[in-house]
């Protein structure tokens, strides 16, 4: 696994692009500068790794556009030690960004091929989530709830009530809601039954699917 000064330079350029698009959280930008995104993709597509675009990976999934990863992470307002539930591990790149923010990450992936690959790959780079689980993201992880933050990295046709229920009071959940295109939606839990909702613009994600054994 090669990570060269050229790759580092490309990461610095990518961080500059993200700043120009409005990303201001320096910890997020530092994570972008540090994480070797090219290693999360097939080596034959290395030339695409530091462009600000999504790209196909295994199991008909994608590695999200860097701006989307940075935007979601910044909007979550991740603090060191936060207990974060990630729905959709995918390539593991977003997971790595959260770990660079010093969060405790619990991540769920429903595509078994990706789950196996990412479970082996992340530790090789020194990234160790608290738990990486093959399961149904719609159900969340009740045994480990409540969470300070929940991030959904796939397009959900509706907002799963089980996920909202696993959020701490004062916690933030970010989820793209919709079918062909999604509205990035932020929920802030104000009390046991009250949530503040903010819609933050249109994005495109692969669909969030239920686990089928």
Backbone as CSV, one residue per row, in Angstrom:
resi,resn,N_x,N_y,N_z,CA_x,CA_y,CA_z,C_x,C_y,C_z
1,UNK,0.853,-1.187,0.000,0.000,0.000,0.000,0.889,1.238,0.000
2,UNK,0.953,1.913,-1.138,1.852,3.042,-1.311,1.133,4.367,-1.078
3,UNK,1.780,5.212,-0.294,1.281,6.563,-0.097,2.474,7.496,-0.223
4,UNK,2.527,8.243,-1.311,3.717,9.015,-1.657,3.518,10.512,-1.410
5,UNK,4.601,11.269,-1.588,4.497,12.732,-1.475,3.568,13.297,-2.550
6,UNK,3.503,12.621,-3.697,2.561,13.040,-4.741,1.126,12.921,-4.240
7,UNK,0.812,11.790,-3.606,-0.535,11.599,-3.044,-0.832,12.677,-2.001
8,UNK,0.159,12.969,-1.156,-0.023,14.000,-0.131,-0.327,15.351,-0.772
9,UNK,0.386,15.672,-1.846,0.135,16.920,-2.556,-1.269,16.985,-3.129
10,UNK,-1.725,15.853,-3.674,-3.085,15.795,-4.228,-4.127,15.962,-3.129
11,UNK,-3.852,15.427,-1.950,-4.776,15.589,-0.823,-4.838,17.052,-0.384
12,UNK,-3.691,17.699,-0.357,-3.671,19.120,-0.004,-4.492,19.939,-0.999
13,UNK,-4.351,19.598,-2.296,-5.136,20.291,-3.328,-6.632,20.046,-3.120
14,UNK,-6.994,18.800,-2.774,-8.399,18.464,-2.537,-8.948,19.267,-1.354
15,UNK,-8.171,19.365,-0.293,-8.616,20.143,0.871,-8.848,21.606,0.487
16,UNK,-8.001,22.140,-0.385,-8.171,23.520,-0.856,-9.467,23.673,-1.644
17,UNK,-9.774,22.670,-2.482,-11.036,22.665,-3.235,-12.227,22.668,-2.278
18,UNK,-12.156,21.847,-1.235,-13.263,21.755,-0.273,-13.429,23.063,0.504
19,UNK,-12.321,23.692,0.835,-12.401,25.011,1.492,-13.117,26.018,0.591
20,UNK,-12.787,25.981,-0.694,-13.414,26.911,-1.643,-14.913,26.656,-1.759
21,UNK,-15.330,25.421,-1.491,-16.756,25.069,-1.548,-17.470,25.326,-0.224
22,UNK,-16.729,25.827,0.785,-17.390,26.239,2.022,-17.095,25.412,3.254
23,UNK,-16.226,24.403,3.155,-15.877,23.614,4.337,-14.885,24.420,5.173
24,UNK,-15.220,24.649,6.437,-14.388,25.499,7.295,-13.811,24.770,8.506
25,UNK,-14.339,23.607,8.861,-13.864,22.878,10.045,-12.448,22.360,9.778
26,UNK,-11.479,22.905,10.489,-10.078,22.555,10.226,-9.791,21.079,10.529
27,UNK,-10.500,20.509,11.501,-10.283,19.082,11.804,-10.748,18.201,10.652
28,UNK,-11.826,18.585,9.996,-12.304,17.848,8.822,-11.279,17.967,7.695
29,UNK,-10.794,19.166,7.467,-9.809,19.389,6.404,-8.503,18.648,6.702
30,UNK,-8.118,18.585,7.962,-6.919,17.836,8.348,-7.095,16.345,8.047
31,UNK,-8.309,15.822,8.311,-8.582,14.416,8.018,-8.469,14.152,6.516
32,UNK,-8.999,15.061,5.702,-8.907,14.928,4.242,-7.444,14.936,3.800
33,UNK,-6.649,15.796,4.415,-5.223,15.879,4.063,-4.460,14.619,4.476
34,UNK,-4.920,13.954,5.510,-4.162,12.830,6.077,-4.529,11.477,5.472
35,UNK,-5.829,11.249,5.218,-6.293,9.893,4.870,-5.984,9.575,3.407
36,UNK,-5.301,8.464,3.123,-4.952,8.085,1.743,-6.162,7.525,0.988
37,UNK,-6.992,8.425,0.466,-8.252,8.011,-0.171,-8.019,7.047,-1.337
38,UNK,-6.879,7.152,-2.005,-6.613,6.260,-3.146,-6.556,4.800,-2.725
39,UNK,-6.223,4.533,-1.465,-6.154,3.152,-0.998,-7.535,2.549,-0.744
40,UNK,-8.549,3.397,-0.702,-9.917,2.922,-0.495,-10.594,2.547,-1.817
41,UNK,-9.869,2.699,-2.926,-10.392,2.426,-4.265,-9.494,1.413,-4.961
42,UNK,-10.020,0.776,-5.994,-9.213,-0.122,-6.807,-8.022,0.653,-7.372
43,UNK,-6.856,0.041,-7.349,-5.634,0.750,-7.754,-5.679,1.245,-9.198
44,UNK,-6.468,0.580,-10.035,-6.552,1.004,-11.439,-7.291,2.338,-11.584
45,UNK,-7.998,2.765,-10.524,-8.734,4.026,-10.570,-8.062,5.113,-9.718
46,UNK,-6.789,4.914,-9.405,-6.083,5.822,-8.505,-6.129,7.268,-8.983
47,UNK,-6.122,7.470,-10.292,-6.119,8.830,-10.841,-7.375,9.618,-10.460
48,UNK,-8.437,8.904,-10.087,-9.704,9.565,-9.738,-9.815,9.862,-8.235
49,UNK,-8.869,9.364,-7.440,-9.044,9.338,-5.984,-9.156,10.719,-5.360
50,UNK,-8.454,11.715,-5.922,-8.435,13.030,-5.287,-9.187,14.085,-6.084
51,UNK,-10.055,13.611,-6.982,-11.015,14.503,-7.611,-12.254,14.570,-6.717
52,UNK,-12.918,15.699,-6.740,-14.090,15.865,-5.878,-15.320,15.262,-6.553
53,UNK,-15.340,13.940,-6.583,-16.485,13.238,-7.178,-16.629,11.870,-6.531
54,UNK,-17.852,11.353,-6.601,-18.099,9.988,-6.148,-17.530,9.022,-7.175
55,UNK,-17.285,7.767,-6.739,-16.737,6.792,-7.676,-17.211,5.404,-7.297
56,UNK,-17.514,4.541,-8.294,-17.997,3.195,-7.987,-16.955,2.362,-7.244
57,UNK,-17.452,1.551,-6.297,-16.629,0.544,-5.631,-17.357,-0.789,-5.764
58,UNK,-17.022,-1.758,-4.940,-17.625,-3.093,-5.038,-19.108,-3.076,-4.680
59,UNK,-19.801,-4.148,-5.050,-21.199,-4.406,-4.677,-22.156,-3.303,-5.147
60,UNK,-21.840,-2.690,-6.300,-22.672,-1.651,-6.891,-22.870,-0.451,-5.959
61,UNK,-21.879,-0.202,-5.125,-21.909,0.932,-4.210,-20.912,1.986,-4.696
62,UNK,-20.832,3.099,-3.974,-19.886,4.157,-4.341,-19.120,4.633,-3.115
63,UNK,-17.934,5.181,-3.368,-17.247,5.970,-2.355,-17.739,7.401,-2.568
64,UNK,-18.255,7.992,-1.509,-18.931,9.284,-1.645,-17.975,10.377,-2.112
65,UNK,-18.549,11.382,-2.747,-17.805,12.571,-3.141,-17.139,13.175,-1.896
66,UNK,-15.870,13.559,-1.980,-15.203,14.132,-0.808,-15.957,15.316,-0.183
67,UNK,-16.556,16.172,-1.021,-17.312,17.294,-0.460,-18.466,16.785,0.407
68,UNK,-19.142,15.734,-0.054,-20.270,15.191,0.707,-19.801,14.656,2.050
69,UNK,-18.687,13.916,2.051,-18.126,13.396,3.299,-17.777,14.548,4.238
70,UNK,-17.109,15.559,3.704,-16.704,16.699,4.528,-17.919,17.468,5.049
71,UNK,-18.920,17.664,4.184,-20.128,18.388,4.573,-20.870,17.648,5.687
72,UNK,-21.049,16.330,5.512,-21.758,15.563,6.543,-20.995,15.607,7.864
73,UNK,-19.680,15.422,7.798,-18.881,15.400,9.024,-18.920,16.747,9.723
74,UNK,-18.768,17.823,8.964,-18.813,19.162,9.546,-20.179,19.450,10.173
75,UNK,-21.239,19.063,9.480,-22.598,19.334,9.964,-22.915,18.552,11.236
76,UNK,-22.315,17.370,11.379,-22.541,16.573,12.600,-21.947,17.222,13.839
77,UNK,-20.926,18.085,13.636,-20.223,18.731,14.761,-19.643,17.686,15.709
78,UNK,-18.835,16.786,15.136,-18.242,15.685,15.899,-17.216,16.220,16.892
79,UNK,-17.351,15.797,18.145,-16.418,16.169,19.202,-15.600,14.954,19.615
80,UNK,-14.378,15.154,20.107,-13.584,14.018,20.573,-14.348,13.214,21.623
81,UNK,-14.348,11.897,21.452,-15.047,11.019,22.388,-16.507,10.805,22.081
82,UNK,-17.060,11.520,21.088,-18.460,11.304,20.710,-18.679,9.855,20.283
83,UNK,-19.805,9.329,20.697,-20.218,7.981,20.292,-21.063,8.138,19.030
84,UNK,-20.508,7.680,17.893,-21.124,7.928,16.591,-21.556,6.613,15.947
85,UNK,-22.807,6.566,15.505,-23.320,5.437,14.734,-23.307,5.816,13.262
86,UNK,-22.613,5.014,12.455,-22.562,5.227,11.013,-23.374,4.145,10.327
87,UNK,-24.330,4.553,9.507,-25.133,3.608,8.739,-24.605,3.599,7.302
88,UNK,-23.955,2.496,6.932,-23.369,2.373,5.600,-21.866,2.549,5.639
89,UNK,-21.149,1.523,6.060,-19.686,1.604,6.152,-19.063,1.825,4.783
90,UNK,-19.585,1.120,3.767,-19.064,1.249,2.411,-17.584,0.949,2.338
91,UNK,-16.839,1.835,1.696,-15.394,1.645,1.546,-14.649,1.823,2.862
92,UNK,-15.278,2.490,3.818,-14.622,2.797,5.090,-14.010,4.183,5.146
93,UNK,-14.111,4.956,4.059,-13.479,6.279,4.043,-14.141,7.231,5.044
94,UNK,-15.474,7.280,5.028,-16.166,8.131,6.007,-15.854,7.663,7.430
95,UNK,-15.773,6.360,7.631,-15.412,5.805,8.942,-14.068,6.349,9.392
96,UNK,-13.102,6.332,8.462,-11.761,6.833,8.775,-11.788,8.315,9.138
97,UNK,-12.592,9.100,8.429,-12.709,10.533,8.740,-13.242,10.714,10.162
98,UNK,-14.264,9.965,10.518,-14.831,10.056,11.871,-13.801,9.659,12.919
99,UNK,-13.018,8.629,12.632,-11.984,8.200,13.577,-10.885,9.253,13.702
100,UNK,-10.573,9.945,12.609,-9.609,11.043,12.674,-10.138,12.202,13.528
101,UNK,-11.473,12.283,13.667,-12.083,13.297,14.532,-12.105,12.846,15.995
102,UNK,-11.492,11.671,16.244,-11.417,11.081,17.594,-12.781,10.682,18.153
103,UNK,-13.653,10.250,17.251,-14.944,9.717,17.675,-14.823,8.216,17.965
104,UNK,-15.768,7.721,18.756,-15.928,6.271,18.938,-16.969,5.835,17.919
105,UNK,-16.552,5.042,16.938,-17.408,4.770,15.784,-17.961,3.346,15.824
106,UNK,-19.272,3.270,15.676,-19.994,2.003,15.505,-20.594,2.061,14.107
107,UNK,-20.225,1.118,13.244,-20.626,1.220,11.842,-21.328,-0.054,11.380
108,UNK,-22.389,0.125,10.583,-23.189,-0.996,10.077,-23.141,-1.003,8.553
109,UNK,-22.893,-2.178,7.981,-22.891,-2.353,6.525,-23.755,-3.562,6.168
110,UNK,-24.625,-3.404,5.161,-25.509,-4.508,4.794,-25.010,-5.316,3.601
111,UNK,-24.019,-4.809,2.861,-23.444,-5.559,1.740,-22.304,-6.422,2.281
112,UNK,-22.488,-7.745,2.257,-21.519,-8.626,2.917,-20.137,-8.536,2.276
113,UNK,-20.090,-8.381,0.966,-18.804,-8.256,0.274,-18.021,-7.052,0.796
114,UNK,-18.703,-5.917,0.924,-18.047,-4.715,1.435,-17.700,-4.858,2.910
115,UNK,-18.596,-5.448,3.672,-18.347,-5.654,5.101,-17.058,-6.445,5.323
116,UNK,-16.912,-7.548,4.601,-15.711,-8.379,4.761,-14.457,-7.622,4.357
117,UNK,-14.530,-6.945,3.211,-13.366,-6.228,2.691,-12.940,-5.105,3.634
118,UNK,-13.899,-4.299,4.071,-13.587,-3.142,4.907,-13.161,-3.558,6.312
119,UNK,-13.731,-4.637,6.822,-13.350,-5.146,8.148,-11.869,-5.495,8.203
120,UNK,-11.352,-6.012,7.087,-9.931,-6.376,7.023,-9.058,-5.169,6.699
121,UNK,-9.591,-4.271,5.884,-8.786,-3.169,5.346,-8.532,-2.061,6.365
122,UNK,-9.561,-1.622,7.084,-9.397,-0.481,7.989,-8.286,-0.698,9.025
123,UNK,-8.222,-1.869,9.687,-7.145,-2.074,10.669,-5.745,-2.011,10.050
124,UNK,-5.621,-2.370,8.778,-4.309,-2.299,8.119,-3.808,-0.862,8.022
125,UNK,-4.745,0.082,7.992,-4.372,1.505,7.968,-4.308,2.106,9.374
126,UNK,-4.589,1.266,10.377,-4.563,1.750,11.756,-5.876,2.318,12.242
127,UNK,-6.967,2.082,11.498,-8.287,2.596,11.885,-9.107,1.480,12.526
128,UNK,-9.517,1.709,13.772,-10.201,0.662,14.523,-11.518,1.179,15.107
129,UNK,-12.619,0.967,14.393,-13.925,1.310,14.969,-14.191,0.484,16.227
130,UNK,-15.058,0.999,17.089,-15.465,0.223,18.263,-16.150,-1.066,17.835
131,UNK,-17.028,-0.931,16.814,-17.691,-2.111,16.245,-17.953,-1.862,14.775
132,UNK,-17.751,-2.900,13.966,-18.120,-2.870,12.563,-18.997,-4.092,12.344
133,UNK,-20.243,-3.863,11.952,-21.266,-4.893,12.005,-21.905,-5.115,10.638
134,UNK,-22.157,-6.376,10.306,-22.960,-6.717,9.137,-24.403,-6.784,9.597
135,UNK,-25.237,-5.860,9.108,-26.610,-5.838,9.598,-27.472,-4.837,8.858
136,UNK,-28.644,-4.618,9.412,-29.676,-3.777,8.805,-29.617,-2.377,9.419
137,UNK,-29.178,-1.414,8.609,-29.040,-0.051,9.108,-30.336,0.580,9.571
138,UNK,-31.472,0.130,9.017,-32.762,0.683,9.431,-33.028,0.425,10.917
139,UNK,-32.432,-0.642,11.443,-32.665,-1.014,12.845,-31.659,-0.372,13.784
140,UNK,-30.573,0.162,13.213,-29.561,0.767,14.061,-28.864,-0.258,14.930
141,UNK,-28.501,0.161,16.124,-27.752,-0.696,17.043,-28.247,-0.425,18.458
142,UNK,-29.418,-0.956,18.750,-30.093,-0.650,20.015,-29.250,-1.028,21.231
143,UNK,-28.477,-2.111,21.128,-27.678,-2.575,22.268,-26.616,-1.564,22.693
144,UNK,-26.209,-0.697,21.759,-25.164,0.276,22.065,-25.707,1.696,22.235
145,UNK,-26.998,1.879,22.020,-27.625,3.205,22.122,-27.642,3.663,23.591
146,UNK,-27.728,4.993,23.820,-27.914,6.054,22.832,-26.584,6.554,22.260
147,UNK,-26.679,7.245,21.109,-25.516,7.779,20.423,-25.542,9.309,20.448
148,UNK,-24.343,9.891,20.508,-24.234,11.355,20.428,-24.567,11.839,19.026
149,UNK,-24.125,11.078,18.033,-24.316,11.462,16.635,-24.659,10.203,15.823
150,UNK,-25.504,10.373,14.806,-25.809,9.301,13.853,-25.658,9.884,12.458
151,UNK,-24.917,9.171,11.605,-24.718,9.602,10.225,-25.156,8.478,9.297
152,UNK,-25.990,8.823,8.332,-26.463,7.854,7.339,-25.832,8.224,6.006
153,UNK,-25.165,7.253,5.378,-24.408,7.531,4.155,-25.035,6.870,2.935
154,UNK,-26.337,6.638,2.994,-27.097,6.121,1.846,-28.451,6.817,1.833
155,UNK,-29.079,6.844,0.655,-30.356,7.531,0.519,-31.499,6.724,1.111
156,UNK,-32.151,7.278,2.115,-33.252,6.588,2.787,-34.590,7.086,2.235
157,UNK,-35.487,6.179,1.831,-36.785,6.617,1.318,-37.665,7.257,2.392
158,UNK,-37.336,6.975,3.657,-38.056,7.573,4.791,-37.081,7.609,5.969
159,UNK,-37.469,8.313,7.016,-36.616,8.424,8.198,-36.944,7.281,9.159
160,UNK,-36.015,6.369,9.406,-36.300,5.241,10.305,-36.474,5.709,11.747
161,UNK,-37.654,5.418,12.308,-37.940,5.845,13.680,-36.996,5.191,14.684
162,UNK,-36.539,3.961,14.361,-35.635,3.272,15.285,-34.318,4.030,15.429
163,UNK,-33.878,4.667,14.351,-32.640,5.453,14.437,-32.840,6.704,15.285
164,UNK,-33.934,7.420,15.049,-34.215,8.606,15.863,-34.281,8.243,17.345
165,UNK,-34.836,7.087,17.639,-34.970,6.646,19.026,-33.650,6.312,19.690
166,UNK,-32.600,6.109,18.878,-31.286,5.754,19.430,-30.366,6.960,19.598
167,UNK,-30.935,8.155,19.399,-30.164,9.393,19.502,-30.313,9.979,20.914
168,UNK,-29.202,10.414,21.485,-29.239,11.074,22.792,-29.998,12.393,22.708
169,UNK,-30.573,12.830,23.795,-31.115,14.193,23.856,-29.945,15.163,23.677
170,UNK,-30.092,16.075,22.753,-29.005,16.975,22.386,-28.168,16.453,21.223
171,UNK,-28.418,15.212,20.821,-27.659,14.596,19.743,-28.133,15.028,18.368
172,UNK,-27.307,14.738,17.358,-27.569,15.147,15.976,-27.555,13.919,15.079
173,UNK,-28.567,13.832,14.212,-28.608,12.777,13.202,-28.713,13.413,11.829
174,UNK,-27.860,12.970,10.911,-27.843,13.501,9.550,-28.163,12.375,8.589
175,UNK,-29.209,12.578,7.774,-29.683,11.515,6.893,-30.176,12.097,5.571
176,UNK,-29.735,11.534,4.424,-30.269,11.960,3.134,-31.599,11.242,2.878
177,UNK,-32.670,12.006,2.711,-34.010,11.417,2.611,-34.579,11.641,1.207
178,UNK,-35.007,10.554,0.568,-35.591,10.643,-0.760,-35.200,9.439,-1.599
179,UNK,-35.737,9.377,-2.821,-35.466,8.230,-3.682,-34.410,8.542,-4.736
180,UNK,-34.771,9.145,-5.866,-33.772,9.373,-6.922,-32.743,10.431,-6.511
181,UNK,-33.222,11.511,-5.895,-32.323,12.455,-5.228,-32.804,12.594,-3.793
182,UNK,-31.896,13.062,-2.934,-32.246,13.138,-1.518,-32.056,14.555,-0.984
183,UNK,-32.825,14.869,0.036,-32.630,16.110,0.781,-31.842,15.757,2.041
184,UNK,-30.661,16.371,2.182,-29.873,16.151,3.394,-30.630,16.763,4.568
185,UNK,-30.950,15.926,5.541,-31.823,16.349,6.637,-31.121,16.138,7.970
186,UNK,-31.112,17.186,8.774,-30.502,17.149,10.103,-31.605,17.143,11.158
187,UNK,-31.518,16.187,12.071,-32.418,16.142,13.217,-31.593,16.391,14.483
188,UNK,-32.080,17.289,15.333,-31.459,17.531,16.633,-32.492,17.151,17.692
189,UNK,-32.128,16.224,18.551,-33.097,15.756,19.558,-33.157,16.738,20.723
190,UNK,-34.321,17.330,20.925,-34.506,18.348,21.963,-35.021,17.767,23.272
191,UNK,-35.772,16.667,23.172,-36.337,16.011,24.357,-36.696,14.583,23.953
192,UNK,-37.318,13.852,24.858,-37.679,12.461,24.568,-38.558,12.348,23.322
193,UNK,-39.410,13.336,23.077,-40.364,13.239,21.970,-40.219,14.350,20.926
194,UNK,-39.337,15.311,21.169,-39.257,16.476,20.284,-37.924,16.511,19.527
195,UNK,-38.041,16.727,18.206,-36.863,16.827,17.346,-36.952,18.122,16.535
196,UNK,-35.828,18.790,16.413,-35.716,19.949,15.531,-35.211,19.436,14.181
197,UNK,-35.830,19.903,13.097,-35.500,19.384,11.760,-34.999,20.509,10.862
198,UNK,-33.893,20.248,10.144,-33.341,21.216,9.201,-33.078,20.511,7.868
199,UNK,-33.525,21.103,6.761,-33.256,20.555,5.430,-32.115,21.355,4.805
200,UNK,-31.096,20.651,4.318,-29.821,21.286,3.964,-29.432,21.104,2.498
201,UNK,-30.409,20.923,1.628,-30.106,20.878,0.204,-30.115,19.473,-0.385
202,UNK,-30.031,19.418,-1.719,-30.135,18.150,-2.458,-28.780,17.478,-2.634
203,UNK,-28.793,16.149,-2.490,-27.612,15.320,-2.692,-28.046,14.049,-3.409
204,UNK,-27.059,13.272,-3.879,-27.345,11.979,-4.516,-26.546,10.886,-3.822
205,UNK,-27.252,9.849,-3.389,-26.627,8.698,-2.735,-27.174,7.411,-3.345
206,UNK,-26.424,6.320,-3.182,-26.994,5.004,-3.489,-28.079,4.730,-2.453
207,UNK,-29.072,3.879,-2.795,-30.177,3.657,-1.862,-29.774,2.887,-0.609
208,UNK,-30.426,3.217,0.477,-30.268,2.498,1.744,-31.183,1.272,1.685
209,UNK,-30.578,0.103,1.764,-31.324,-1.146,1.603,-31.392,-1.902,2.916
210,UNK,-32.478,-2.640,3.102,-32.599,-3.477,4.272,-31.781,-4.748,4.086
211,UNK,-31.303,-5.282,5.190,-30.518,-6.525,5.135,-31.411,-7.691,4.741
212,UNK,-30.929,-8.471,3.787,-31.642,-9.693,3.390,-30.668,-10.854,3.533
213,UNK,-30.921,-11.744,4.467,-30.004,-12.856,4.720,-30.124,-13.925,3.638
